[in-house]
Amino acid sequence: MLVLGIETSCDETSAALVSGGDVLSNIIASQVDLHAKYGGVVPEIAARKHVEAIGYVVEEALDASSKSLSEVEGVAVTSKYGLVGPLVIGVAAAKALAYAFQVPITGIHHIEGHIFAGMLSNPQMPFPHLCLTVSGGHTMLVYVKGPCRYEVLGQTLDDAAGEAFDKIAKFLGLGFPGGPVIDRLARQGDRAAFDFPRPLKGRKNPDFSFSGLKTSVVNRFKGRERSGMPLADIVASFQEAVVDHLVSKTLQAASQRQVAHISVTGGVAINSRLREVFTEECARGRYRVYFTMPSLCGDNAAMIAAAGAARIGLGDVAGMDLNVDPSGQLESL
């Protein structure tokens, strides 16, 4: 099935064509430079830019795949879990295309898209497996029983991991987005220079928390001149605490569920230290870890199209009354 995917949940306008697990095109128009001066995504600005870009992005995705709209057999769009304005733009475009070409349409939860990004990157990944999906907007641990069958085991109680990276980078004057710059700078620093707290340590529940860790860093260096701070050591120690928290909670859940296979996906999954520690710890504990390819870690429409193909194949088709649900729950079929 040739599926057109559309993703506009935050600040990337993306369209992709996927067929039988093969990504034929995956076009992403980023707004990161536009939002950088604000230190974060401004929802109204993001929505306006989606309006400007969506038509061109869909056209480019078709051109890159050498396909036409008349060949598309289904449309999948992110309709749940994201910023309401941006979601509305994507859903409106998807419904217009599905109606015009009389093909089925399905709405996709943003987290389900990231789960499928891991499976697109690793077609051999078995079921069941645990999926840690971690980015600037979410941190969630999902037990994936099978295609479109999920159980949410844990999620962040406050900030997402990527959000914490962004806030610490902003506090230290390192720019936006914070994840990539912290990852680069941390390689020059001492990971043991500062003993920042590990959130929820000792608790058996697989939830996450980053607000207290972020506050600990801010309180320790608040009021100090940036020029006098050991920035590389600070971010290396902070990153180590974040990585330790993510890995330990995931492996704890894997042990409790007796699951041997772990998928790591989402924008923060590209972090080099996270990948390094997961690889080391999984080898030590005899787990198999699967990383999403870098091009599919961030928000993209290929993952939405892949999830859409599975949903449509299982009969989950929406009508023209498909609406957005910014805080919708991840649902199983």
Secondary structure, DSSP 8 states (H G I E B T S, - for coil): -EEEEEE-SSSEEEEEEEETTEEEEEEEEE-HHHHHTTTS--HHHHHHHHHHHHHHHHHHHHHHHT--GGG--EEEEEEESS-HHHHHHHHHHHHHHHHHHT--EEEEEHHHHHHHHHHHH-TT--SSEEEEEESSS-EEEEEEEETTEEEEEEEBSSS-HHHHHHHHHHHTT--SSHHHHHHHHHTTS-TTSS----TTTT--S--B--HHHHHHHHHHHTT--GGGS-HHHHHHHHHHHHHHHHHHHHHHHHHHHT--EEEEESGGGG-HHHHHHHHHHHHHHT-EEEE--GGGTSS-HHHHHHHHHHHHHTT--B-TT---BTT------
